[in-house]
Amino acid sequence: MYGTLVAERPGRDDPTRADRSRFWWLLAAIALIAFGVRLWFVLTLAKRNPTGGDPFYYHVQANLLADNKGFSEPFTFSQTGRLIPTAFHPPLFSMLLAVSSFFGGTSFFAHKLVACLAGTGTVVVVGLVAREVAGDRAGLIAAGFAALYPNLWVVDGILMPESLYGLSIAVVLLAAYRYRRAPRARLALATGVAIGLAVLVRGEAVVLVPLLAVPLALWASGDWSHRLQRLAVMVVGVGLVVAPWTLRNLVRLDRPVALSVNGDEVIGIANCHDTYYGQFLGFWSIRCYKPLPRGDEVARGAAYRKRGIDYARDHLGRLPYVLLVREGRMWDVYRPRETVAFGRIEGRDENVTRAGQRIYWAAIPVALIGLVVLRRRRRPILPLVAQFAMVAVTAVLAYGTVRFRMPADVALVVLVGVTLDALLGSRLFRRKEVSGTPVDARPSPEATLSGAG
């Protein structure tokens, strides 16, 4: 059975116009279901609005942008009315929410709806990615799974940037696979631009340049000069997207900031006694913030970075175990009950987190089969594997939390679609269909012979 499952080829040979139309109609129906699930979550389990943290930051900053007050620090403005330029987080999620604010949708509910639309977009693009690698049916299966997968839609209701991050990662995958199929300059540029957009949502996506862009370009067909040219085009694409934000930071801030200050702070709050020996081992702790450094956010970020690096150096013997625990938390295999408890910090509903855990655990072996299926079909797996690698790197550099696993979860639902599509197209299922056909519906020997003639 396994051999027949992986031997099947993608069913995209000369699709008719009717086939293409049916795919798009079904994908649209799945998108409506996906939005309905997310809207239900916002209206029921995610009605509570944040009073602080990242969701409050993005919500207030979006309204400031729409009010022509620029990228100003939201917490200071809310308390004192002062406008202080900030680069604490990358800008793209705030910019997306600001579209709603510009048209009068300044409430938390309006911004959550925008996040739901971004999450629905992720479902659609996931379907296109799976279609690209395994055919129409795989695309619809992957989109259907993404529509219902709790680890994707839970972030939409709590107003976290992973709503847009999932969409940007799915776009990266689609661009990378289309480039792999036809390594042209415009597709190389599109891949670089897609990576750049992901970087402007979450800074760690810059790791995709060495993990994805470099091997994608260098392993493509053509001579080495063309491969290097395509790589240069990808890097230029990333730079064209990220450069305006970096230049803005150079102009508006007292000290240079390439992407965001948040990464520096993370090093400090993830490397302290609580996260090396205490209850929050491999996670982060609010007690790691103290004592509070002086100065502006850039100076504080530098102080946190130095503090965290110094602590790690002073506890090098403990660091390998801490890194292992971070990976365990990231992949939800280390103390999964604590994952549920820690999720409350971000506003996650405990039952949704538990459901996401169980579905994730069940999906892992299915996704691994999907990787084997693609390899047996000689389909590239680099774009998908790169997402898992980036998440593993993120755990090492930051800390372990399932929210940071979004790129891997996007790749996961694609691979689930590939596996289930292969299973439905395997000989096992075809035999069941034949054996289940009524006798009077089967062709007679005479009809078979006449048809052969």
N, C-alpha and C positions, 0 to 999 in steps of 0.2 A: 504493500500500500504506500509506504513512504517513498519508494522509488518512483512510483507512478505519480505521486503528488508533486514531486519536484520536477518531473519531466515535462509537465504541461507548459506551453508557451503562452505569453500574453495574447489575449484575443482582440487585437487591434488591427488585423489585416484588412485594409480597404473597408473601413466602416462606411456604411451608407449614410446619406443625409438623414434618413429616419432614425438610424441608430444614434447619431450625434444629437439629434433633437430630443430623443427619449432620454439620453444621458443628462442633458441640461435641465430638462423638466424634473427629472427625479432628484437631481442635485439641488434644484431650487426648493423642492418639497422638503428635503432633508434640512436645508438651511432654515426654513420656516419652523420646523420642529426644534432645531437647535436654539433659535431665538426664543421660542416659547418656553423651553426648559430654563433658559437663563432668566427670562422675565419672571417666571414662576418663582425662581430662587430669590430674586430681588424683592418680590412682593410678599414673600413668606418668611424664609429663614434668614434673609439678609436685610431686614428692614432697619436694623440699627445703624445709625450714621456714626462715623469715626469722630473722635474729639481730639485726636493727635496722631502722631506717626506719619508714615508715608502717605496713606490715603488722604489725610487732612492737608498735607503738603501739596499734593497734586491738585486737589480740589480748589484750594484757595489760590494757588498760583495760576491755574487756568482762568479764574475770574479776574485776576490782576492783569493777565495778558489781554483778555478781551476788553478791559478797561484802559488799555494803552499805558499800563504801568510797568511793562517789561517783566523780565525774569527776576522778580523780587522775592526776598526771603519771607515766606508766608507767616511763620510764627511771630516774628518781630512785628510785621504789619498788623496781625490780628491783635497783638497786645498793646502796641504803641502807635500804630498808624504810620510808622517810619518806613520808607522805601530803601531797602539795602539790596544791591545786586547780589545774586547768588548763583553758584554752580554746584550746589550740593548734589543734585541729581541731573542726569542727562535730560534734554528738553522735550523729546518727542511726545511722551505721554501727556504732559501738560499742554502741549500744542494741540493734540487731538481733542482733549476735553475743552479747550478754549474755543473750538468751533461751535460747540453747543452753547457756551457762555456768550459768544458773539451774537447769537440769535436769540438770546434771552433765557436759555436753559442753564441757569446758574446754580440750581439746587443739587444736592447730593444725588437725588433720584435721577435727574437729567443726566448727570455725569455717569451714573451707573448704567443708564440705557446706552450711552455711547460705548462704554466698556463691553456691554452685551453685544453691540453691533460688531465690535472688533473681534470678540470671541466667535461670533457667527462667521465672520470673514475667515477666521482660522479654519473652521470646519470646511468651508468651500475650497480653500486652497489646499488643505490636506487631501480632499477628494481629487483635485487636479494632480497633485504629486503622485498619489497611488495610481491614478490612471496613467501617468507618464511612465511608470516603471512596470506596471502589470496589467493595464487594460481598464476598460470602462467598469466592469463589475467590481474589480478591486477598488477602484476609486469610490464607487457608491458605498461599498462595505466600510471602507476606512472613514468616509465622511459620516456615515451613520453611527459608527462607534465613537467618533470624535464628538458628535452631537450630544451623546449621552454620558460620556466619560467624565466623572465628577472632578477629577484633578484638572480638567481644562475649564469647566464652567464655574468652579467655586471661586476663582480669582476675579471673575467679572462682578460678582455681587459685593466684594469687599474693596473694590476700587484700587487694585494693585496694578502696577505697570505690566505684569505678566500677561494681562489681557492683550495688550498690543505686542508684547514680546513674542507670544505664541504665533501671532499673525506674521510678524516680521521673519521669524524663523521658518515658517512654512513657505514664505515667498523666497527666502534664501534657497531652500531645498528645490523649489520649482525651477528657479533660475539656474541652479547648479546642474540639475538633470538635463535641462534643455541645452545648456552649454556642452555637457558631456556628449549629448547626441549629435550636436553640430557645433564644434568648437570655433565659432566665429567671433570677430572682434566685438560686435554689438551685444552678443550674449555674454561675453566676458565682462563688458562694461556693466550690463544689467546685473550680473552676479556680484560685482564689486559694489554697485549702488545698493543692492539688497543687504549686503553685509554692513555697509555704512549705516543704513537705516536701523538695523538691529542694534548697532553700537550706540546709536542715539536714544535707544530705549533702555538698554542695560549695557554698561561699559564693558563687561566681561566678554561680550560678543566679539571684541577685537581679536580674541584668541582664534576666531575662525579664519583669520588671515593665514597664520602658519598651519593650522590644522586642516583647513579646507581649500582655500584659494591656491596655496602653493602646490600641494600635490595634484589638485584638480587641473591646474594649468600644465604642470610638468609631465603628467601622465597622459595627456591628450595626444591625439594623432598629429602627425606633422613633424617637421625637423625642429631642432632645438632652438633655432632663431625665432620661429613662429611661436613656440611654446613660451619662450621668455617674453616675447612681445605681448602675448595674451595675459601672462602674469602681470606685466607692467600695467596693462589696461585695467585689470581687476583692482590693483592697488590704487591706481588713479581714481577709479570709481569710488572706492572707499574714501579716499582723500577729498574728493569733490563734495561728498555729503557731509563729512565730519568737519572740514576746514572752517566753514562759516561759524560754527559754534565755538571752535577753538579760538578763532580770531576775536569773536565777541568777548570771550573770557579774558584774552590778553588786553583788550581795551578797557573793559569795565571793572576788572578786579585788580587789586594791588599786586598780586603775585600770580605767576602763570599757572593755569589749570588747563590741561589738555581736554579732559572729558568731564570729570566730576570730583568732588571732594569726598563723597560718600565712601569710596574705596579705602581712603586713608583711615576714616573713622572705623570702618569694619575691622581693619587689622587690629586696632586698639581694643575693641569690645569682644573680639574673638580670641585674644591671647592674654589671658589673665588667670588668676587663681581659680575663679569659678568655672572657667571653661577648660581648665587642665586637670582639676582635681575635684571639683564640686558637682552639684546637681546638674549643671548645664554643660557638662563635658561634651566637647565637640560642637557646641551650639554657641550662643552669645549670651551675655548677662548684662543687665542694666547697671549692676554694681561696678562693671568694668569702666563705666563712664567717669567714675570718681577717682581722684579729684578732677574737677573740671578745669581744663587748660584756659588760659587767658588769650585774648586777641580775637580777630575775626574768624570766620569759618575756615579759611585757608590755613591760618596759623594753628587753629585748634586741630584741624585735620593732620597737619604735620606733626603736632605733638602726640596725637593718638597713634600715628604710624610709628613714630620713634618708640613710644612706650610699648606697643605691641611687639615690635621687632626685638627690642631689648629683652622683653620677657621671654620670647621664644628662644633667644640665644642663651639666656640663663637657665633654660629648662630643656636643653637639646635631648637629654636622655628620655624625657617624657614625650617629646614632640612626635616621634613615629606612632606611638599609641594614639595620641590625639588626632593625628591625621587619619588613622584607620577608623576611628570612631566617627569623624566627620563624614567619611565616605559611607559608613554604615547608616548614619542618619539621612544622608542625601538619598540613598537608595532604599530607605525604609526597611532596613533589616536589623538595625540596632535599636532595641527598646522601642518598638513601634507604638506602645501605649503612650510613651512620652511624646511621640509625634502628634498624637491626638491632643494631648494637654497643651503642648507648645502652640498648636494651631489656634488655640483660643486667643493668644497674644495678637494674632493678625486678624481676629474677627471671624475665624472659620467656625462653622457649625460642627460639633463633634460627630454627629451621625453622618454628615457628608464626608468628613475626613475618614471615618472608618470604612464607609462604602468605597471611597477612592482607594484606600489601602488594599482592600480585598480584590477589587477589580484589577488593580495594578499588579498584584502578585499573580493573579491568574493570567494576565496578559503577557507577562515576561517570557514564559516558555513558548507561547504562541509567537511572539515577536522573534525569538531566536530561530524558530523554524523558518520564519519569513526571511531572515538573513541567508539561511542555507538555500532556500528556494531561489532567491535572487542570484546567489553565486552559481548555482547549478544552471540557471538560465543565462549565465554570463552577463548579468545586469550589474552595473556598478553599485557598490554599497557604501563607497566613501562618504557621500553627503550625509547619509543617515548615521554612519558610525562616528563621523566627526561631531555630531550633536552629543552623543554619549561621552565622547572624549572631553568635549568642552565642559560638560557638567562635572566630570571627575576632576578636572583642573580647577573649576570654581570651588569645589569642596575643599581642595588643598589650600587655595589662596584666601578663602573666606571662612565659611563654616557650613555645616550640613543642615539643610532644610529643604523640604519637598518643593517649596515655592521656586527655588533656584533650579529645580529639575525640569522646568518647562520645556527647554529644547529637546530633552530626551523623551518627554511625554508626547511631544508632537511626532517625533520619529517613531515612537512606539505604536501609535494608532495607525500610521502608514503601514508598518510591518504586520500588524494584526490584519489589516485589509488584504495584504499580499497573501498571507497564510490561508485565510478563510476562502479567498478566491481560488487558490490552488486546490484546496480541499474540495470545493464545490465542482471544480473542473476535473477532478481525478477520476480514474477508471472505477474506483469503488462506488462513487455516486452514480456513474453511468450504468454500472451493472445493476444497482438497486432500481434505477428507473426502468431498465428493461425487464427485470424480474417482476416489477410491480405493474407492468402493462397488462391490461385484460387480454385474454386469449383472442377474442374476436377483433381486437384492435391491432393485433400483430399482423404483419403482411403474410399472405399465403405463399407457399412455395411457387405457385404459378405466377403470382404477381412479382415475386422476386426474380424469377427467370425472365419474365417479359421485360422487367425493368433493366435486367442485365443486357438484354438484347438491344 
